[in-house]
Amino acid sequence: AEHVPAMLTRILFEVPRWMSQIIAGLPVMLDDLITHMLAKEPTERLANADALLQALDGLGPLPDPREPGEADHESGIGRSEQRLISLVLITLSPAPWQDATVELPVPLPVAAADAPSVDKLRDRLESFGAQVLSLVDGSLVATFRAAGSLASDLAALAARCALSIREIAPRACIAVGTSRSALQQNGGFPAGHILEQFDPLLRINSAGDSGADETAILLDEMTANLLDFRFDTERNASGPRRLKGLRKELDANRKLLGKTTPCIGRDSELGILSSHVQQCLIDSGAKALLVLGSPGIGKSRLRQEFLRSLHTQLAQQQESAEIVLIRGDSMAMTSPYGLVRAALQQLCHLDGISSRTARLHRLTDKLATRLPPNKLPHVRDVLAELCDLHGDDVVSVKLRRARTDPGLMRQEVRTALCEFLSAECAALPVILVIDDLQWADPLSVEVLGTAVQRLDSQPFFLMGFGRFDFRERFPYLWKDLALEVVLRGLGRKASARLIHEILGADVPAEVVERMVDQAAGNALYLEEPVSLASCPTMHHDLGSLRAPNVHQGWM
């Protein structure tokens, strides 16, 4: 190992390689015996030399090892399967790790007095689904596996976890990395090997950088490339990329080579979206529209262009509408009414108010301008319950009963939300746009569908953008309620035009054709070839790119 943390991690946690992977033709029984002798837990090893001799006698005569390349154990799945893994390293205090030649014992650093306990950090990491390892210096290594997940989702999960750790350990050194690694025979990952791959991050994380932002989180290049526009990152001239936080502006544009990517080849889809929202506003009838597509196909870019044109159109017509943009969260898929809560916070202008009492007053004031006095108290109680704005001592008896009866609570939420949206639509049309709908919580999807049905004579427009996973999770919801638009890949001409918009008109035609072939209509898959082609001396390398490396988790 290159440094002590990686060395200790390999000793303590990694399962040794099968001997048959080193000596071809080793009999299976002998291979199993050696693995048994190397078990991490003392109770799982042979008790003594007598037990070893007895086990060896039981093997019988052993054949001579065969030539290399004839190993008994298959080298496929279970022995050398490559999977994507993201890692978060948390060090509460800088440690004197430099390299593997440091003399032991190493003096252990003392964490700051205000540092959170290791148990608290571990609980937070495990709440994100991480497998957590503890190092001897008090550092924690959290690993996230791409078990059916997209590469970008895996990196985003690790980044969100790191940001969450930053909240409870503001002075800790945190690094995030993503890599492919071979699956061990026990189903685990070689964490020590992964730590070695992130050697530059470990050295900076340990040594500290007095000129750097102490709240920043270090990123390796693959993680930084996988994170999308939702994450605020920066490049330090003297070190790796840094994660500063989540962008406050949800609708920020994605940039490539410093340029905002234009919306190209989506005129037909934009026309469908625009005509349906106009029909809703003109006819004052609730409508729903669902845009589904594969990752990277351009759903978010289409949404951005649609909202930009909608704002322009409303301004030209001197009309107004309440436009709410929210998004699903992979970490909140089981949080009841998560999307409804987010929509209410925007509609009632609760964001940015930290005091629960002040937020309740703001909600009450908003509802008082929309609802008649006889409906205000109960609707306020239910919506305040959704937003967690009051305690046990101020709720009505009816709401107390609903807290213990999910069916009754669902009915109360549907009624209160529809009452509020109906009153809101009477003042202004409401356009609710949901991104990453595949991560919506089921109760929000259900209650918003009910709102579209009940507000059939009100200007309420519900629009969702999501992956095809949405239909896998909700095969019947909104099926007969929403118009479904399937977003296909870009055509060859549109892809070529996008390349020229970023790189200019002087890119050789054969280079453009090669990039178009590699992307296969996926705008996101164009990014790495375009970045490579931006360097004229690298054009010849494009032929070796079978798929963008940072997006291979999607292929």
N, C-alpha and C positions, 0 to 999 in steps of 0.2 A: 504494500500500500504506500501511497505517496505521502500520507500524513497520518498522525495518530488517530483522529476521529474515524477515518476510513478503516484503519487497521483494527481498532477495537471493535468497530461495528461488525467487521467480517468474522472476528474471533467469537464474538458473543452471539451473533444472530444468524449468520449465514450457514446453510447446510453445505458441507463439503461436497465437491464433485464426486460422482460415482467413479470408482476406480476403473470401471470398464470404459469410461471415457478417456482414460489415460493409457491403459493397457488393453489393446484390442484382444478379443477372444477370452477375456476373463470369465470364468463360469459364474452364472447368476448367483448360486448359493454362496460362493466366496465373496462376491461383490456385496451381497446383502450382509454378510458377517462383518466385513470391514466397515460398512456404513453403520452397523449396529455399534461397533466399538467406538466410533467417532461421534456418537450421540451427544448433544449438548447437555442433556440432563443426566447427572451421575446415576440415577436410579434406572435409566434405560440402557446403560452399558453392561458389559459382562462383569460379574462380581470380582473375579480374580483370575490368576493364571490357570488354575485348575479348570475353571469354567471355559477358558479359551481353548485349552488342550482337548477338553471333551467335545467342544463345538467343532474343532478341526478334525477330530477322529470321525465325527458324524458326517463329514463331507465326503469321505471315501477317496478313491484315487482321482487326481485332478489331471485333465488333459493339458498338453502344452499349449501356450497362448498361440493364437493364429496370427497371421500377418496383419499389419495395420489395415484398417478399412473393413474388417469383418467382425465388428463388435456385436455382441449378442443383443444389446439394448438398442432399440430404435433411436434415431437421432431426431425424430420429428416432435410432434406435440407431446408435452410432458417432460422432455429432456432439454430441448434447445429452442422452444417456441419463443419468438420475439414478440413482446408486447410493449405498448407505450405506458410510461409511468411518469408521474409528476411527483416532485419531492419538495417539501418545505423544511428548511433547517432553522431552528430557533436557538439562539445562544443568549442567555440572560446576562452574561458578562464576558468581555473579551478574554480568550484563553491563549496561553502561550504555545498553541500548536503551530509548528512551522513545517516539520517534515517527519518522516518515520524514524529518523536517526536521533531524535530527541531522547535524552536519557530518562529512564523511568526510575522511581515514580515521578510523575509530573505534578507540580503543585497545582491544586485545583483552585480556580478562581472563586471569589466570593461574590454572590449576586447582590445587587443593590437592595437596600432595606425595603424599598417600596415595590420590589419585584413580586409578581404573583407566584403562588405556589406551583410546583410542577404538576400537582394533581389538577389544579384549575386549568392550566394550559392543556393538559392531556384531555380533560373533559371537553374543552372547546374544540380541540383538534378532532376528537372522535365524533363530535356532533356533526362534523362535515363528512363523516364516513372514512376518515383516514386510519391507516394502520400506523401505530405510533411506537417508535423505539426510543429508549432513553440511553444516552451516552454517559460515561463516567464523570464527565465534567458538568453534568446537569443539563446539557443541550438535549433537545428533542428533534427527532427526525420523523416527519410525517410523510407517508407515501400514499399516493392516490393511483388506483389502477384503472386502465381504460377497458373495463369489462363491458363491451358493447357501447361505450361512449365515444363520441366524436373527439378528435384530438383537441379542437378548440374548446369544447365543453370541459375536458379534463384540465386544461391549462387555466380556464376561467375559474373552475372550482378551487384549484390550488391557490390562485391569486386572491379569491374572495376569502379563503381561509387565512391566508397571510395577513390580509387587511383586518380581519376579525381579531387575530392575535395581536396586531399592532394596537388595537383599542385597549386591551387589558395589559399589554406589556410594551409601553411606548418607548422604553429605552433598550429593548432587546435588539440584537442583530438578527435580521431575518433575510433568508435567501430562498428563491424559488427556481427550480430547474425542471426540465422535461427531457426525457431520453427514451430510447428503445433499449430494452434489456431482456436477457434470456430468462424464461421462467424456470425456477428450480424444480427438482423432482418432487418436492413437498408442496408445490403450488405457490411458494413464496418468491420474493424477488431478492437478488443480491444487492442489498442496500449499500454495502461497503463499496462494491464496484461502481454503483451509481454516484456515491459521494466522490469517488476519484474523478469521475467525469466532470464534476462541478468544482474542480480544484481551484480555478481562479476565484469563484465566488467564495469558497471556503477561506481562502487566504485573506481576501478583503474583509470578509465577515469577522475573521478572528483578529486581524491586525488593526481594523478600524481605519477610517479615513476622516481625518479631522476637517477636511474641506468639504465633506459631503453632508447632505441633508440627513440628520440622524433619524428622521421619521421615514425615510425612503426604504424601499424593499428591493434588494438586488435581484435581477432577473438574468437568466441565461438567454442566449440568442433565440433558441427555439421557442421558449415560453413567450418571449417578447413578441415574436412574429405571430404566434397563435392568438394572442389577446387582441380583441377587436376594439373599435372606437369607444366602447363603454369604459375602458380603463385608461387612466391618465398616466402615460409613461414618458420618460425623458432619457436621452442619451448623454452620459457624462464623457467628456473627451478623454479622461484618464482612466476610465473603468467601464463596467458593464452597464446595460440599461437598468433603469430604476423605476419601480412602480410607486407612484405617489398617491393613488387612490382611484375611486370611481369618478367619472366625469359627472358634474352636476347637471350639465345640459344633456338630456336624454337623446335629443335628435341631432347630435354632432355628426358631421360628415366624415366618412372614412377617407383617408388620404393615401396616395401612392406616389412615392418620390417627391413628396412635398406638395402635390397637386390634388385637389378634390376630384374624385372620379366622377365624370359626367354620367348622366342617365341616358343610355343609348339603347335603341332597339326595343323600347317599351311603350311606343305610342298607342298600340292597340289596347294594352292592359290599362294604361292611364285613361284612355277613353271610356272603358267600361266602368272604372272606379268613379270617374267624374260624372258620368251620366246617371249612375245610381244615386249618388249623393244629391245631385240636383233634383232628381225625381222625388227623393225624400223631402227636400226642403220646399219644393213647389207644391206637392200634393199633401204635405203635412201628415205623412204616414210612415210609421216606423219600418225600417228595413235593416237587414243584416247581410254582410258580404264577407266571404272567407277567401283569403289568398293563401294557397298552399304551394310549397316548393321544396326542393332539396337544399341542404346547407350550401351557402355560397352562391346560389343561383341569382340573387339580386333582390330578395324580398325587402330588406331594409332600405336599399337604395330606391326601390319603387315607392315605398311608403314615404320616404323623405321628399321625393319629387312630387308625389300626390299632395302632401300637406303644403308644400311650398306653392304649388299652383292653386290650391284651394284658398289659401290666405290671399293670394293675389286676386283671385276671382271675386272673393267676398269684398275686398277693398274697392275693386272697380265697380261693383254693384251697390256699394255703400250699404252693405248688409253686415250683420254680426252673427256669430255663432259661438257657443261654448265648445271649444275643441280640447279634448282631454286625451293625452297620450300616456299610456302605461305599458308595462311589460311583464310577462311571466318570468318567474325566477326558479331555476332548477332546485334551489335550496328551500323553496316555499311551496312546492307542489302539493304538500299535505296540510298546508296552513289554511284552515277554513276561512273562506271569504277574503283571501288575500288580495285578489284583484279588485274586488268590490271596495275593500278598505282603501286601496291606493286611489281609486277613482273618486271616492268621497273626499279624501284629503285634498285632492286638487279642486274639485267642484266647490268645496266649502273653504278653500284657502287656508288649510290647517298646516301646510308645510312651513317649516321654519319657526314654529312656535313650540318651545320646549316645555312650558308649564302645562300640566294636564288641565288645571282650572281655566287657564286662558284659552286653551284649545276648545274646552267645552263651551265657554262663553262665545267664542267665534262661531262654533257650530250652531248654537242656539240663535244667535243673531242672524245667521244666514237663513236658517229654516223659518224664522219669524217673518222674513221678507217674502217668503214663497207660500207658506201654508196658512190656512185659516186657523184661528185660535183653538177650535175644538179638536183638530188633528195634531197640533204642534206637540203636546207633551209626550204622547206615545211614540210618534215617529222619532222625536228627538232621543227618547230613551233607547229605542232599538238601534238607531244609527250610532249613538254614543257608545253602546255596547260593542258594536262592530269595531269602533275605533279605540276601544279600551280607554274611555274617558271618565268613567265614574266608578266608585267603589260599591261595596255590598250594601251600604247603609242608605243609598239614595235611589235605588231602583224600585220600580213598581212591583206589586205582587205578581202581576201577569208575567213580567219579565223574569222574576225569580223562578217561576214555574217553567218558563221556556229554557232557562239555563240547564235544567235537569232533563229536558225532553228535546232531543235533536229534531224530531219531526215538528214539534210546535215551534221551535226556534226558526226552522227553515220557513215555515209559514209566515211567521212574524217578519222575518227579513224580507221575504218577497213582497209582502204588503207594504212595509215601510219604504222600501227602496222604490217601488213603483209609484207610491204617493209622492215621494220627493221628486223623482224624475219627471212625473207628469206635471208637477207644479213648475219645475225648472224649464221644461220644454214650452210651457205656456208663456214664459218670459223670453226665452231664447232657444233656438234649436241646439240640441246637444249632439255632438259627434264624438263618439268614444272609440278610440283606436288602440288596439292591443297588439303589441309586438311579442314575439316568442310565445305564441299562444299554446304551443305544445307543452309548455311548462305551467299552464294555468291550473289552479286548484279546481276540482270537480264542482264544488258548491257555487263558486263564482260563475263558472260556465253555465250551470243550470239556471241560476237566478237571473243572469243577464239575458238568457234566452227567453225566460218568462217575461221579462220586461219588454222585449220586442213584441211578443204576442199581445200583451195587455195594452201597450201604447200604440195600437194600430192606427189611431187618428192623430198622433202627435209626431212632431219632427224630431225623431230620435233615430240616429244612424249608428249602428254597431259594426265595426270593421275589425277583423282579426287577421294577423299575418303569422303564419307558423309553418313548421315542417310537416311532412306527411305523418310524423309521429302522432299528431293531434287526432287523426282518424283512427289510429291504432288504440289510443287511450279512450277516445269518445266516438265509437263507431256510429252512434245514432243521434247524439246531441246535435242540434242545429241542422240535422240532415234535410228536413223539409222546410227549414226556416230561412237558411242563408243561401245565397247564390255562391257557388264555389268556383273560383278561378284558379286553375292550375298554371303555375308559372313555369314555362319551359326554358330551356337553355337559349342563350343568344345565338342568332344566326351567324354565319361566317362573315358576312359583310359588317354586321354590327360589332363583332369581336375585333375585326381588323380596324374598324374606325376607332374603337376604344383604345387600341394599341397606339394608333397614330396620334390620338388626342393627348396621350401621356408622353410618348417618345418623340413626336414630331413626324413630319412627312418623309424624312430621309432614311427611315429604316428599310433595309433591303427587303424586297418582296418575299424571298425565300425564308427569311427570318420570321416575318409576319406569319406566313403560312405554317411554319413549324410550330409557332406559339399557339395559333388557332387550333391546330390539330391536337396539341397537348391539353389545352383547356377544355375542349369538347363542349363549348357553350357555357361553361361555368366561369363567371366573372372573377370569382375569388381565386380560381386556379391559375388565372393569368398573372397573378401578382409576382410570383417568383421568376418566371421567364421574363417578364417585363423588367424587373429589377436587374436581372442578369444582362439583358440586352441593353440596358442603359450604359453599360461599359462596352465600348466598341471592341476592345480586345477580347471580350468574352463571347462574342457571337458564335464562335466555333464550338463552344461548350453546350449550346442549346440542344444539339442533337442527342446528348447523353441524358437529358432530362426526360424521363418517362412519365413522371408525375411530380408536381411540386413537392419538394421534400418536407416542408413544414406542414403540409396538408395530407400526408400519406395516411393518416389515421382515418381519413374519410374515404379512401379508395378501396 
